[in-house]
């Protein structure tokens, strides 16, 4: 089907999140890597500008103190979840 409409099967690089808290609606979402391939042609049309974020390059120990050879990435992002309404 994809080839019939001239589309590829690839997804833009992303991470999935499921966030839940008592008294709030569960949030299932994804964040896409800024500068990643296929942002403008994601096969499931999931990319929205507000979901594209920077995974900032880091060097040295990780936040939990582990040593890592080479570069690693960090994401700081705030999610908002809606309260349950009756």
TAFEN-V630264 format. One record per run of one state. SS is the DSSP state (alpha for helix, beta for strand, coil for the rest). FROM is the first residue (numbers start at 1). LEN is the number of residues. If there is no record, write none. Layout:
BEGIN
SS FROM LEN
SS FROM LEN
END
This chain:
BEGIN
coil 1 2
alpha 3 3
coil 6 8
beta 14 6
coil 20 4
beta 24 1
coil 25 2
beta 27 7
coil 34 15
alpha 49 3
beta 52 2
coil 54 2
beta 56 3
coil 59 13
beta 72 3
coil 75 8
beta 83 1
coil 84 3
END
